[in-house]
Amino acid sequence: MSKSFDLRRVRPLGAALTAVALSLPFVLPLAAPGPDGFVREAVAQEMQKVDTSKLVTIGGAVTEIVYALGEGDRLVARDSTSMYPEEALKLPDVGYMRALSPEGVIAVNPTAILAVEGSGPTDALAVLKTAGIPFETVPEGYDRAAILKKIDVVGDFLGVPEKAKALEETVGADLDVAIADAARRPQSERKRVLFILSFQNGRIMAAGRHTAADGIIGLAGAINATEDTFDGYKPLTDEAVINAKPDVVMVMTRPGAGSTDEEVLAHPAIAVTPAGQNKAVLRMNSLHLLGFGPRTASAIRDLNKELYGNVSQ
């Protein structure tokens, strides 16, 4: 014969475990179901609660997602790359996402921090993570799936998964249309684009694989002129620039950004490429083009139009 549980004994024990667990906010919930399963579920839910009423966001896409979810009233500060929507500019600026000062972030007294992967420096993040402030890293990526993942992570952290799902459906559908439209262009007609991040001692710092620039160029129906030669951003020799044979040189418009079109075209290596001979220099807004957030479908259309003169439908 099987033995039955005496709930008169189990429930007091469950209540005691609940009290202990709630006093330890970062203890993980037990995985195995117990006779008083509702107790463990309540404990798990309680431990997952994070106060996000005073939120700091690091990364333009992260900030955009918070506003797109209708949760902008939680924000108390943002980083300098968070310039959209316009309401974000009214918030205190805690600095550039890769050069954060932990003192500046802590000074706004946040209850939680959302930071895109790649924020830093490492020692600053270490200070923030040990300051007792809930900290969530939003994974970075440069394709459709990565954008939807960002929305999912932000929505879960803010406790609004239903809103996140709805936004993912809207953004995903828009991306599908923009990507499909750009993909219709025959490979033989696609332009080779050299993305220049900066000039360092006369050498061009260009975008390779696994970069936001490489991602958006491909999604817009063009070819990264550096193709598969390196990862990240790398200074190129003049020979490498010439061999890349770019049809277009793309540079970003941002505060304090690099050289004029004339200076770019005067570079001896660029001057002999198809882009140099045709004076094809394209300037785009870096925060919009490289953000990989809710507006990326618009960025794909904008770049496609600038390269080919057509508008995605």
C-alpha positions, 0 to 999 in steps of 0.5 A, spaced: 500 500 500 502 506 498 503 512 503 499 518 503 502 525 505 500 528 512 499 535 509 498 538 516 505 536 517 508 538 510 504 545 510 508 548 516 514 545 513 513 549 506 511 555 510 518 555 513 522 554 507 518 560 504 520 564 509 527 562 509 527 563 501 524 569 501 530 572 505 535 570 500 533 574 494 538 570 489 537 563 491 535 559 485 528 555 486 528 548 487 527 544 480 523 538 483 516 539 484 514 537 491 508 535 495 506 543 496 508 545 489 504 551 489 509 554 495 515 553 491 512 556 485 510 562 489 517 562 492 520 562 484 516 568 482 518 572 488 525 571 487 524 573 480 522 580 481 526 585 480 525 593 481 525 596 475 522 602 477 528 607 476 532 604 470 538 605 467 539 603 459 546 602 456 546 602 448 541 605 443 537 599 441 536 597 448 533 604 450 529 604 444 526 597 445 524 600 452 520 606 449 517 601 444 515 597 449 511 603 452 515 603 459 519 609 458 517 612 464 521 607 468 528 610 465 532 615 470 538 615 465 541 613 459 548 612 455 550 617 450 548 612 444 541 612 446 539 618 442 532 615 440 526 617 441 527 624 442 524 623 449 531 620 451 535 626 450 531 629 456 534 624 461 541 624 464 547 622 460 551 617 464 557 617 458 559 613 452 557 605 453 564 603 452 567 608 457 562 608 462 564 611 469 561 607 475 560 613 479 556 616 474 551 611 473 550 609 481 549 617 482 542 617 479 540 612 484 538 606 479 534 600 482 536 596 475 541 596 469 540 594 462 546 594 458 547 591 451 553 586 450 560 590 449 559 595 454 565 597 458 570 597 460 570 591 464 572 594 471 567 599 470 562 593 469 565 589 475 563 595 480 556 596 477 555 588 478 557 588 485 554 594 487 547 590 489 544 593 483 540 588 479 544 588 472 542 585 466 546 584 459 542 584 453 546 580 447 548 583 441 547 581 434 547 583 427 541 579 424 533 578 425 534 573 430 538 578 434 534 583 434 528 579 436 532 576 442 534 583 444 526 585 445 525 578 448 530 579 454 528 586 455 521 584 456 522 579 460 527 583 465 521 589 465 516 583 467 512 585 460 513 578 456 506 579 453 508 586 450 515 584 448 511 578 444 507 583 440 513 588 439 517 582 436 511 580 431 511 587 429 518 588 428 519 581 425 514 582 420 517 589 418 524 586 417 521 580 413 519 585 408 525 589 408 530 583 407 526 580 402 525 586 398 533 587 398 534 580 397 531 580 390 537 584 387 541 579 383 548 578 386 551 580 379 548 587 381 550 588 388 555 593 390 561 592 394 561 597 400 567 599 404 565 601 411 570 606 414 570 606 421 576 611 422 583 613 419 588 612 424 595 615 422 593 615 414 591 608 415 583 606 414 580 602 419 575 598 416 569 593 418 570 586 417 565 580 419 561 579 425 560 587 425 554 591 425 556 594 418 557 587 415 550 585 418 547 591 415 550 591 408 548 584 407 541 585 409 541 591 404 543 587 398 550 589 398 557 586 399 562 588 404 568 589 400 573 586 405 568 580 404 571 574 409 578 576 410 578 578 417 573 579 423 571 585 427 575 592 425 582 592 422 586 597 419 588 596 412 594 597 408 593 601 401 594 594 397 588 591 401 584 597 400 585 597 392 584 589 392 577 590 395 575 594 389 569 598 393 564 601 388 562 605 394 565 608 401 561 608 407 562 613 413 558 615 418 555 621 420 556 622 428 559 628 432 566 629 431 566 624 426 572 623 421 574 626 415 570 630 409 568 627 403 574 630 399 579 628 404 576 621 404 577 621 396 584 624 396 586 618 400 591 615 395 588 607 395 581 610 395 583 614 389 584 608 384 578 604 386 571 604 383 569 608 389 574 613 388 574 614 381 566 615 381 566 619 387 562 615 391 562 616 398 556 615 402 554 618 409 549 615 414 547 616 421 551 611 425 546 610 431 540 609 426 544 604 421 548 600 426 543 600 432 540 593 430 534 595 434 526 596 432 528 601 427 532 596 423 527 595 417 527 602 416 535 602 416 535 597 411 530 600 406 534 607 407 541 604 405 538 600 400 535 606 397 542 610 398 545 605 394 541 603 388 536 609 388 530 604 389 525 604 395 523 598 399 516 596 399 
